[in-house]
Amino acid sequence: MEYTNLGNTDIKISKICAGCMSFGKPGTMFDWTLDENKTNSVVVNALNLGINFFDTANSYSKGTSEEYLGKAIKNNISRDKVVIASKVYFNPGRLSKEAINREIDNTLNRLQTDYLDLYIIHRFDYQTPIAETMEALDALVKEGKVRAIGASAMYGYQFQNMQFFAKQNNLTQFSAMENHYNLLYREDERELIPICKQMNVTLMPYSPLASGRLARPDWDANTKRSKTDMVAKGKYDSTESEDYKIVKRVFELAKKYNVSMAQIAIAWLWSKGVSSPIIGATKTKYLEEAVNAFKVHLTSDDISYLDALYIPHKIIGALNKNPKPGTILIDKKK
């Protein structure tokens, strides 16, 4: 395993992050999530591989993702040996001071921990003033409930405005950005990613394998998740005809180097300056495969070959307004 610092902090994170959206009581968010025992098995496997970075959210499977992760961590490793990230936004009050203070306590209780290493705002809140949100997050850091803060999918100008407010007012600045980024979705290369690199903000993208579409030669798979995951279908199926050409190039390079397609896609992300792609694992073998991507070394010609066929896409991730209360699966195919 390789490690790096989270932004400008001294927090050491593995260069693979275990995504915990796949943990939680089945049926509370998705039908394919892992129960408590299976979650424990995946967490143990991640720890054995050297992965110390886990990403969850208050909204995942109605809080059971945090609960299952917390139990698995408590049963298998000392708390100070792991870095836990969770999120706030898809809850009543969004990013208001009241909501942030309520939700962090609920998150800590579910995770059975006194502090969170990284607290991420899940989206930009169009109703709460930036000042209120940044001051509330800074207060959590000063109280010791949170070690660092981060942001997730939003527009570049929104992220820059929040960072600028924090800097001007001597408040805690964001150390991480969890955005939508992979070979099939590269819109953030225009603004958000350059801003993050300029500020030394760690890039920890979600959906690095485009919900499996970059990990197999066929667009669809005969699995329960592939058949029932309407969010993944909503994010990727409308551009299948264009994007499948890129998938085929990933397949070609995987054959060339005798590695998996997933390893090519992950190595490409590292070549673009990503620190820790989030791998959502429903099986232990997926994390093992991801860790073996460190052995893949793409040439500049390989990267150009993978880049060449990309065309502009509609924005998927950043929101133009707050969704209706109770909405969690924002990209769901209708």
N, C-alpha and C positions, 0 to 999 in steps of 0.2 A: 504494500500500500504506500501511496505517496500522500503527503500532507502539505497544507499551505495555511497561511494566516487568513482569518476572516477580515477583509477590508484592512483598516489601519489598527485593528485590535491585536491583542496577543493571544486570541482564541485560535487554537489549532484545529483545523477541520480536515477530514479525509477528502481526497479529490473525487470520491464517489459519495453521494448522499443517498441514504435509504429513504425513499418516499413512502409515507405511511397512509396515503389515501386508500391503499388496498387493505388496510387493517380496519376492523370494525364489524359490528353485528350486521350480518347479511340482511338486506331488505330495508335498512334504515336510510340508505343512500343509493347503494348498488346491490345487485343480487350476488355478485361474485367476490365480495370482500371476505377476508379471512377471519375466522373466529379466534377466540382467545388463545387456544392451544397452538393453532397454526401460526398465529402472529408471533408467539414466543419462539417457535422453531426458526422463523425467518430472522428474527432479531438475533438469536444466538449465532446463526450462520453469518450474519453481517459482522458481528463482533469478532468472530473467529477469522474473518477475512481482513480484519484491521479497519473496518468501517466504524467511525465514531460519531458520524453526523446523521441525525434523524430529523425528518421534516414532517410535521403533522399540522392540523388546524382545528379550531374549535368547532367548525361546521362539518367536519368529516364524520359521517355515520352517526350524527347526533351526539357527538362527544365520545363515542365508544372507541374511536381510533386513539384518542389521547389516553383513555382508560387502559386499553390493551397494551399500548406502548409503555405507559408508566409501570404497569405490573411486570412486563418483560424486562425492563431496565432494572427495576428494584430487585428482581429475582436472580439476575445474572451478572451484574457488574456494579462497581462503585459509581455513584452519581457523578463524581468529578472526572470520570474517565470518558464521559460522552458529552456531545454537544447536541442539545435538543432545541429545535425551532418549532414554533407554532404561530398561528395567525389569528387576526381579528378583523372583522368587517361584515361578514354575512350573519349578522345578529341584530337584534333590536338596538337602535341608537347608532349603528354603524361605528364611526370613529369619534364619537363625542367623548368628552372626559368621563362622564358617568358610565358609558358603555365600556370604555377601555378599562376602567378600574374594576368594573363588575366582571368582565370577561377574563381578565388576567387572573383573578382569584379563582374563578371557576376552572380555568385551564390548569393552574397549579394544583388544585385539589384533585382533578382527574388524573394528572400525571404523577401525583404523590411526590411532589418536589417543592422545595422552598423558593426556587428561582428558575427562570428560563434563560437559556444562553442567548437565544435570538428570538425577538418578537417582531413579527412581520405584519404590516398592514396589507390585507389581502387584495384590496383595490383602492382606488382614489374615491374619497367621499365628497360628493358634490354639495352636500348640505352643511357639513361641519366646517367651520373656518380652519384653515391650515394652522393658525396660531394655537387653537384649542387642542388639536390633535398632537402637534409637536411638543407642546408644553406638558401634556398628559403623558406622553411616551418618555420624555426626559425625566419626569417625576418618578416613573417606575425604575429607571436606571439609578437615580439618586437613592431610592428606597432599598435598592438591592434585589428587587423582584426580577429584574431583567438586566442582562449583561450588555447586550447590544441590540440595535433595532435594524429592521430591514423593510423593504417595500416589495410589492408584487406588481403584476401587469398594470401598467398605466402609460400615459403619454409622456414623452420626454420632457416637455415643458412643465408638466405637473410635478414630476420628480425633481427637476431642477429648482422649481419654486419652493418646494418643501425643504430641500437641502439648503437653499440660500437663506430661507427664514431661520433655520436652525443655526447656521453659521453666524448670521448677523446678530442673533440674540443669545449666543453662547450656550446653545442647547445641544443635546446629543444628536449627531448626524447619522444618517443611514450607513450601514456597513455592508449591506447585501441587497441584491436585486434578484428576485425570483420571477422571471418573465418567461413567456412562451417563445421558445427558440429551438429550432432544429433544421435539418437540411430541407424540409418541406415548408418551413415558415420562418422567414428571415426579415420580416418587416422592421424589427427593432434595430437592425444594422444601420438604419437611416439616422436616427436621433438618440434613442434611449441607450443603446450599448456604448456609443462613443462618449456620451455624458458619464456613464458609469466608469469607463476606463480612465477618463480624465480625473475623476474623483477617487480613484483606487477603490471603487465599490466592487465587492466580490459578485461575480455572475454565477448564479446557481439555477439554471433554467429548468422549468418543468416540461414534461412531454418531450424529452430529448430523442426518443425513438418514435415520435408521432403516433403514440398509442399502438406500437407494434408494427406500424407500416414500414418502418425502416429496418425491421428485424427479420423479415421474411420475404421471399420472392413473390408471393401472392399478396394482393391488396387486402383480401379478407382471409380470416382464419376460421376453422371449424371449432371454435371454443365458445364457452358460455359468455365470456366477456365480449368477444368480438361480435357475437350475435345480439347482445342485450345492451351494450354500451352506446347509448344514443348521444352522449356527449362527444365521444370520439368520432362518431359518424357526422355529427354536426360540425366538428372542427375540420375534418379532412375530406369527406366524400365528395363535396361539390367541386373539388379541383383534382379529382382522381386522374382524369385523362392527361393533364399536364404533369402532375407530380409523379405518376407511375414511371415516367421516363427517368426520373432521378433515382427512384427505387431500383430500377434495373442497373443503373451505373454503380450503385452501392453493392449490388449483387455481383457485378463483374469484378470489382476490386476485392471483394471478399474471397472470390475464387482465386484471384491472382495471388493473394497473400496467404491463402489457406487459413482464413480466420472467419468469424461469423459476421454477418451484416451489422449486427448491433455494435460489434467492436469497431467497425469502420465508422459508423455514425457517431460513436462516442469519441473516437480519436479525432474526428473532424471538429467536434466541439472544442476539445482541448486546443486544437490548432488555431481556433478563433479567439482564444483568450478566456474561455470558460474555466472557472476554478473547480466547480463541483456539480456536475449534472445530477439531477434527481432521478434515480432509478426506482420506479414503483414495482416492487417485486411481489408477485403472488406465488412464486416458487423460488426455492433457494438457488436453483441453478442459474437464474437470471442475474443474481448478484455476483456469482462466481464468474459468469461470462463477462460481466461489466468490468470486474477487476482485472481480468486477463487482457483487457483493451490496452493496458499500459505497455504491452509488448508490441503494439502496432505503431509503426512510424510512417506516416503518410508523407510523400514527397510534395513539393510545390506543384508538380504536374498533376498529381493525384487530386489535390485540393482544387486546382483549377478545373479539372475534369468534372468533379462533383458540383462545383459552383455554376458551371456554364449554363445549365438549362433552367435555372430558377427564373420565374416570372412574378411580378407583383401580385400580392394577395389582398383580400379584404382583411381588415383588422380583426383579429381573434385574440381576445385576452383583455386588452384595455377597453373600458366602457365609456360610452358617451354620456351616460347618466346613471344614477343609482337605480338598480332593478327594483321591482315591486317587493315589498316586505315578504320574507319567507323564501325568496328565490335563492337557490344555491347552484343548481346545474344550469349555468347561464348560457352555455353553448349547445344545449340539447337540441337534437334534430327533431323538428315537429312532425 
